[in-house]
C-alpha cells in the first residue's frame, strides 16, 4: 500500500472503512552504507500519525506516540541492524 495514505480509503467494504482499531505498516530495509560510515544519528521520521502509534524496530518497542496527525521522529541508531535487514 502506498504511504502516506489511509487504508480506509483503499477499500470498498463498510466493515474495513469503519474500522478505527489498530493496524500496522511494516517495511524492510538496509541502512545505506554512507549512514554508517559517517557515524551519524539515524532517526525514523513520521510525518503524520493519527491518534496512537507504537514503533517497533526488529521486534523491539522503540517508542509510543500519541497525537492527532502530528509529525514526530525517534532516534534508532542503537537499535539498527548495521549489516543485515531491518524491519
C-alpha positions as CSV (number, residue, x, y, z in Angstrom):
1,X,0.0,0.0,0.0
2,X,1.2,3.5,-0.8
3,X,2.2,5.6,2.2
4,X,1.1,8.1,3.0
5,X,-2.5,7.0,2.7
6,X,-5.3,5.7,4.8
7,X,-6.2,2.0,4.4
8,X,-9.9,3.0,4.8
9,X,-9.6,5.0,1.5
10,X,-8.4,1.9,-0.4
11,X,-11.2,-0.5,0.2
12,X,-14.9,-0.6,-0.5
13,X,-16.3,-2.8,2.2
14,X,-18.1,-0.9,5.0
15,X,-16.6,-3.0,7.9
16,X,-13.0,-2.1,6.9
17,X,-13.9,1.5,6.1
18,X,-15.4,1.9,9.6
19,X,-12.6,0.2,11.5
20,X,-10.8,2.6,13.9
21,X,-8.8,-0.2,15.7
22,X,-5.1,-1.0,15.5
23,X,-3.5,-1.7,12.1
24,X,0.2,-1.9,11.2
25,X,2.5,-0.9,8.4
26,X,5.9,-2.5,8.1
27,X,8.9,-2.1,5.8
28,X,12.1,-4.0,5.4
29,X,15.3,-2.0,4.7
30,X,19.1,-2.0,4.8
31,X,20.6,1.3,6.0
32,X,22.6,3.0,3.3
33,X,26.4,2.5,3.9
34,X,27.0,6.2,4.0
35,X,24.8,6.5,7.1
36,X,27.1,4.0,8.9
37,X,30.4,5.5,7.6
38,X,29.5,9.0,8.9
39,X,28.7,7.7,12.5
40,X,25.7,10.0,12.4
41,X,22.5,9.5,14.4
42,X,19.8,7.6,12.5
43,X,16.2,8.7,13.0
44,X,12.9,7.4,11.8
45,X,10.6,10.3,10.9
46,X,6.8,10.0,10.7
47,X,5.2,13.0,9.0
48,X,1.7,12.2,10.2
49,X,0.3,9.6,12.5
50,X,-3.4,9.7,13.5
51,X,-4.1,9.2,17.2
52,X,-1.8,6.5,18.7
53,X,1.3,4.9,17.3
54,X,3.7,2.2,18.6
55,X,7.0,2.0,16.8
56,X,9.0,-1.3,16.7
57,X,12.3,-1.9,15.1
58,X,13.4,-5.5,14.7
59,X,10.8,-6.7,17.2
60,X,11.9,-4.2,19.9
61,X,9.5,-1.5,21.1
62,X,11.2,1.9,20.4
63,X,8.5,4.5,21.2
64,X,4.8,5.1,21.7
65,X,3.4,8.3,20.3
66,X,0.0,9.9,20.9
67,X,-1.1,12.9,18.9
68,X,-3.5,13.8,16.1
69,X,-1.8,13.7,12.8
70,X,1.4,15.4,14.0
71,X,4.9,14.6,12.9
72,X,7.5,13.0,15.2
73,X,10.8,11.3,15.0
74,X,12.8,8.8,17.0
75,X,16.5,8.0,17.2
76,X,17.1,4.4,16.2
77,X,20.8,4.5,16.0
78,X,21.4,1.9,18.8
79,X,18.6,-0.4,17.6
80,X,19.5,-0.6,13.9
81,X,21.0,-3.7,12.4
82,X,24.0,-2.3,10.7
83,X,24.8,-5.2,8.3
84,X,21.6,-7.1,7.9
85,X,17.9,-6.5,7.1
86,X,15.8,-4.3,9.4
87,X,12.1,-4.5,9.9
